[in-house]
Amino acid sequence: MEVSSELRLRRLRVDEALPKLDHYLNAAFMDGLPFVSIVHGKGTGVLRQVVHEALAEHPLVKSFRPGGYGEGDAGVTIVELANH
């Protein structure tokens, strides 16, 4: 099964979003995706903050940055996955 290059977490609670994020990052890595987009929305920033904290500690994440113009701005985080 091919993994999408985008994971949508908008409107999820933190306890729902973090397991989905971990599972998705593992699947994307196994599928060989170099970059993925995590859509967490802008909202209060709580979900973005916990996503960034999880990404900073995740062993398969090489780097991440906020989305730029045309990528979703502050509502999206672009993740570079580690090389195989």
N, C-alpha and C positions, 0 to 999 in steps of 0.2 A: 504494500500500500504506500502510495506517495504521500509525503507529508507536505502540508501547505507551508509557504514561507511566512505566514502570518498567524499569530495566535491572538484571539480576541478575549480579553478578560474584563471588559467594561461591564459595570453593574454587578460584578461578583463581589462577595465578601472575601476578606483576606484568607479566611480558612478554606474557602472554595478555590480561590485563585492560585495559591502557592502549590498545592499538589498538581494542578493542571499545568502550571509553568514547568515544574520539574519533569513531569512525564513528557511534555512537549519538547523540552530541550534535549532530552535523551533520544527521542524519536528523530528529531531534526538532525542531530549529530550522526545517528546511525544511518540516516538517509543521505548523508554527505552534504548537507546544506552549509554553505560558508557563512551566510548572513540570514538572520530572521528578524521579523518585526513583531514586537509585543505591543498590542493595543490595549492600554489601560485606561484611557480617557484622561481628561484634565481634572474635573471634579474638585475635591478638596486636596488632592495630592497624596492622600494616605496610601492608596493602592500603588501609585507610582513609586513612592518611597519604599514600601516593602518589596516591590518587584526589584528595585535597584539594589536593595540590601541582599536579596536572594541571589541576584546575578553576580554581585561582587564576591560571593562565597562559593558559587557553583563551579565545580572543577572543569566543566566543558565549555565555559565562557572565557574567551580570550580577552574581549573588551566589549564595552557598550557605551552608547551615547544617546542623548535625546534626539528625537526626530527633527529634521530640519524643515525648511519651507518645502511644501509639496509632499512631505513624508508623513505628515500628521502633527508636526510641531511638538508641543509639550505633551500631547496625548498619546505619543508613541515612543517606544525605545527601540533603537536599532542595535542588534546584538551580533557580534562576530564570534562564531564558534571556534573552538580549538581545532587545529589540524588533526587528521587521523594519524 
